Amino acid sequence: MNEAPPTGRFAAKSERSKAPSPHGRIGVLLINLGTPDGTSYWPMRRYLKEFLSDRRVIETNRVLWWLILNFIVLVRRPSASGAKYRSIWNEELDESPLRTITRSQAEKVSKAFAAKGITVDWAMRYGSPSIASRVEALVAQGCDRLIAFPLYPQYAAASTATANDKVFDALKTLRAQPALRTVPPYPQDPVYIAALADSIRAHLSQLDFEPEAILASFHGVPQSYVDKGDPYQQQCIETTEALRAALGPLGAKLKLTFQSRFGRAEWIKPYTDKTVEALAREGVKRIVIVTPGFAADCLETIEEIGEENKEIFFENGGEKFSYIPCLNDSDGGIDVIVHLIERELQGWG
């Protein structure tokens, strides 16, 4: 005997079970800080203006800062910064190392997720490719679920938050918004800490000297930002403590410092350059520096640490110095990024 077809809510349930998945693709957007398009005056000026106009980065009085920025900083700094960028520029591709590395990271992560049909792209908070352009590109490819991944292990309003702000701004312009997840900071993530420890050990094994001190240098922020509640400094401490434990006996040599301060305000301490100088004057002859807060090498690591701080160390009596590169697009670095994305994909299969 033939059964009557289901009716009412049972019919709806039956039809839903036969319908294809309503979801489109999942898109992942890797976001790094930014890069100028060139090293000459005008590309540098455009980049610096966008970066230093961000209210998350500069929290001082807006009228006063507008005057300082436009009549002092943007007159003098583009040429000086351009010279520093030229010293590290990827001449073959005519771009900064940060752009080269971030692109490679995205390409390698994309291969890792190719079988799952996940689209991976990359963007810069300042400069190009812009966050808005890449969000639009992912949506155009059918992505109705997005994971925004600011590549900062430690959260700061001036880095993680402003990257997410731009993602939110891009979504405001869309009629059909994709669902969004943002990757949280990962200062003590075991895969990240293990990758850092492995990179330090591997680098030290290639040196012709044993360091007396290892500096873990993080990008600094003004002290006032931390006083207002920014968790950045505490998360840098957490990373350093976890890394010290992971290094075992070698961890006793690890010291936390902060670099890249700008302007006259007090920044979080101890300062990297002052620590390097003090160590050399105290008789320390051999040091290495690692930068755990940077996912990719850039001006602040290659030039500021690898050149400026090296010079400071030698000028004050140091004899052996080495900079340990960021995780970049190494196997360990890609494993960290893939691991964190897989964690955020839970429930979105």
C-alpha positions in Angstrom: 0.0 0.0 0.0 1.3 3.4 -1.0 1.8 5.9 1.9 0.6 9.4 1.6 3.3 12.0 1.2 4.2 13.9 4.5 2.4 17.1 5.2 2.8 20.2 7.3 6.1 20.6 9.3 7.0 17.0 8.5 7.0 17.8 4.8 9.1 20.9 5.4 11.6 18.8 7.3 11.7 16.2 4.5 12.3 18.9 1.9 15.1 20.5 3.9 16.9 17.2 4.3 17.0 16.9 0.5 18.0 20.5 -0.2 21.7 21.3 -0.9 23.7 23.1 1.8 22.7 26.8 1.9 26.3 27.8 2.7 28.7 29.2 0.1 32.5 29.2 0.6 34.6 30.1 3.6 37.1 32.9 3.1 40.2 33.6 5.2 41.8 37.0 5.2 45.4 37.3 6.6 46.0 40.8 7.6 49.4 42.4 8.4 50.3 46.0 9.3 51.2 47.6 6.0 53.8 48.6 3.5 54.6 51.6 1.2 54.3 51.0 -2.6 57.7 52.5 -3.1 60.6 54.1 -1.3 60.6 57.6 -2.9 59.0 60.6 -1.2 55.4 60.5 -2.3 54.7 56.7 -1.8 56.3 57.0 1.6 54.3 60.1 2.4 51.0 58.4 1.4 51.8 55.4 3.5 52.9 57.4 6.6 49.9 59.7 6.3 47.5 56.8 6.3 49.3 55.0 9.2 49.8 58.1 11.4 46.3 59.4 10.8 44.8 56.3 12.4 43.2 57.3 15.7 44.0 53.8 17.1 47.7 54.5 16.5 47.9 58.1 17.6 45.6 59.0 20.4 46.7 62.5 21.1 44.6 65.7 20.6 43.5 65.6 16.9 44.0 69.2 16.1 47.4 69.3 17.6 48.4 66.1 15.9 47.1 67.2 12.5 49.4 70.2 12.7 52.4 68.1 13.8 51.7 65.4 11.2 51.2 67.7 8.2 53.7 70.4 8.9 56.5 68.4 10.5 56.3 64.7 10.3 55.2 64.4 6.7 57.7 67.0 5.6 60.7 65.3 7.1 60.0 61.6 7.7 59.2 60.3 4.2 62.8 60.8 3.0 64.3 59.3 6.1 62.0 56.3 6.2 62.4 55.8 2.5 66.2 55.5 2.9 65.6 52.8 5.6 63.2 50.9 3.4 65.6 51.0 0.4 68.2 49.3 2.6 65.9 46.2 2.9 63.8 46.5 -0.3 63.2 43.4 -2.4 64.7 44.7 -5.6 63.7 41.7 -7.6 60.0 42.1 -7.0 60.2 45.9 -6.3 58.4 45.6 -2.9 59.0 45.4 0.8 59.9 42.1 2.5 56.6 42.3 4.4 54.6 42.2 1.2 56.7 39.4 -0.2 56.4 37.3 3.0 52.7 37.9 3.6 51.9 36.9 0.1 53.9 33.7 0.4 52.2 33.0 3.7 48.8 33.3 2.1 49.8 31.1 -0.8 51.1 28.3 1.4 48.1 28.5 3.8 45.8 28.4 0.7 47.5 25.1 -0.4 46.9 23.6 3.0 43.2 24.3 2.8 42.7 23.7 -0.9 41.1 20.3 -0.4 38.5 21.9 1.9 37.4 24.5 -0.6 38.5 27.4 1.6 39.7 30.6 -0.1 42.7 32.3 1.5 43.7 35.9 0.7 45.8 38.6 2.3 45.7 42.3 2.9 47.4 45.2 4.6 45.9 47.6 7.1 47.8 50.5 5.6 48.8 50.6 1.9 47.8 47.9 -0.6 46.2 45.5 -1.1 43.6 47.2 1.1 41.4 45.2 3.5 38.2 46.5 1.8 39.4 45.4 -1.7 40.1 41.9 -0.5 36.9 41.5 1.5 35.0 42.5 -1.7 37.1 40.0 -3.7 36.3 37.1 -1.2 32.6 38.0 -1.3 32.7 38.1 -5.1 34.1 34.6 -5.1 31.0 33.3 -3.2 32.3 33.5 0.4 29.4 34.0 2.8 31.6 33.2 5.9 34.8 35.1 6.6 37.6 34.6 9.1 39.6 37.8 9.6 43.1 37.0 10.9 45.2 39.9 12.1 48.7 38.4 12.2 49.5 39.7 15.7 50.1 37.1 18.5 49.5 39.8 21.2 46.5 42.0 21.1 46.9 45.8 20.9 44.3 48.4 20.0 46.8 49.9 17.6 47.3 46.7 15.7 44.6 44.0 16.1 41.7 46.3 16.8 42.4 48.7 13.9 42.7 45.8 11.5 39.3 44.5 12.7 37.9 48.0 12.4 38.7 48.1 8.7 37.0 44.7 8.2 33.9 45.9 9.9 34.0 49.1 7.8 34.1 47.0 4.7 31.1 44.9 5.8 29.1 48.1 6.4 29.1 48.8 2.7 27.6 45.4 1.7 23.9 44.7 1.2 24.4 40.9 1.8 27.0 40.7 4.6 29.0 37.5 5.2 29.1 36.0 8.6 32.4 37.0 10.3 34.8 35.6 12.8 38.0 37.3 14.0 41.0 35.3 15.2 41.8 36.3 18.8 45.3 36.9 20.1 47.4 33.8 20.8 50.2 34.8 23.2 50.5 31.4 24.9 49.3 29.1 22.2 51.4 25.9 22.5 51.9 25.5 18.7 53.1 29.1 18.4 55.4 28.9 21.5 56.8 25.6 20.2 57.5 27.1 16.8 59.3 30.0 18.4 61.4 27.8 20.6 62.3 25.5 17.7 63.3 28.5 15.5 65.6 29.8 18.3 67.3 26.5 18.8 67.7 26.0 15.1 69.3 29.4 14.7 71.6 29.0 17.6 72.8 25.7 16.3 74.1 27.5 13.2 76.1 30.2 15.1 79.8 30.1 15.8 79.2 31.5 19.3 77.0 30.9 22.3 75.0 33.9 23.4 75.2 35.3 26.9 71.8 36.9 26.6 68.7 36.4 24.3 66.4 39.4 24.0 62.8 38.9 23.1 62.0 42.2 21.5 58.3 43.2 21.0 57.0 46.3 19.3 56.3 49.0 22.0 53.2 51.1 22.7 52.9 54.3 24.7 52.6 53.7 28.4 49.4 55.7 28.4 47.7 53.1 26.2 48.4 50.3 28.7 47.3 52.6 31.6 43.9 53.0 29.7 43.5 49.2 29.7 45.3 47.8 26.6 46.3 44.2 27.5 49.3 44.2 25.1 52.1 44.5 27.7 50.7 41.7 29.8 50.3 39.4 26.8 53.9 40.1 25.8 54.9 39.0 29.3 52.8 35.9 28.9 54.5 35.0 25.7 58.0 35.5 27.1 57.2 33.4 30.2 55.8 30.6 28.0 58.8 30.8 25.7 61.2 30.8 28.6 59.6 27.6 29.9 59.7 26.0 26.5 63.4 26.7 26.1 64.3 24.8 29.2 67.8 25.8 30.6 68.3 28.2 27.7 65.3 30.1 28.9 67.3 31.6 31.8 69.0 33.8 29.2 65.7 35.3 27.8 65.0 38.9 28.6 61.8 40.9 27.6 62.3 44.3 25.9 60.2 46.7 23.7 61.3 48.5 20.5 60.2 51.1 18.0 59.1 53.9 20.2 58.1 57.1 18.5 57.9 60.7 19.8 58.6 62.1 23.3 56.0 60.3 25.3 57.0 57.4 27.7 56.6 54.0 26.2 56.4 50.6 27.9 59.8 49.4 29.2 62.5 48.2 29.2 63.5 49.6 25.8 65.4 47.3 23.4 68.0 49.8 22.3 68.8 50.9 25.8 69.0 47.3 27.0 71.4 46.4 24.2 73.6 49.4 25.0 73.6 48.6 28.8 74.4 44.9 28.2 77.4 45.8 26.1 78.6 48.4 28.6 78.3 45.8 31.4 80.7 43.5 29.5 78.3 41.2 27.7 80.0 40.3 24.4 77.5 37.9 22.7 73.8 38.4 22.2 71.0 37.3 19.9 67.6 39.0 19.5 64.3 37.4 18.5 61.1 39.2 17.8 58.1 37.0 18.8 55.4 39.7 18.2 56.1 39.9 14.5 54.6 37.2 12.2 56.8 38.4 9.3 60.0 40.3 8.9 59.7 44.0 8.1 61.5 47.3 8.6 61.2 47.1 12.4 63.0 43.7 12.5 65.4 43.6 9.6 66.6 47.2 9.8 65.9 48.3 13.4 67.0 45.1 15.1 69.3 43.6 12.6 71.2 46.8 11.7 70.5 49.6 14.2 70.7 47.5 17.4 73.6 45.6 16.1 75.5 48.8 15.6 74.6 50.0 19.1 75.9 46.7 20.5 79.2 46.9 18.7 79.7 50.6 19.4 79.5 49.9 23.1 81.8 47.0 23.3 79.8 44.0 22.0 81.6 41.5 19.8 79.0 38.9 18.6 75.5 39.7 17.5 72.8 37.8 15.6 69.2 38.5 14.7 66.8 35.5 14.7 64.3 35.9 11.8 60.6 35.8 12.3 58.6 32.6 11.7 57.7 34.1 8.3 56.6 31.4 5.8 58.7 28.7 7.3 57.1 25.3 7.9 56.8 26.2 11.6 55.3 29.6 10.8 52.7 28.1 8.4 51.8 25.4 10.9 50.9 28.1 13.5 48.7 30.0 11.0 47.0 26.8 9.8 46.5 25.6 13.4 44.8 28.8 14.4 42.5 28.9 11.4 41.5 25.3 12.0 40.6 26.2 15.5 38.3 29.0 14.3 36.7 26.8 11.7 35.0 24.7 14.3 31.4 24.5 13.5 31.8 25.9 10.1 32.6 22.7 8.3 
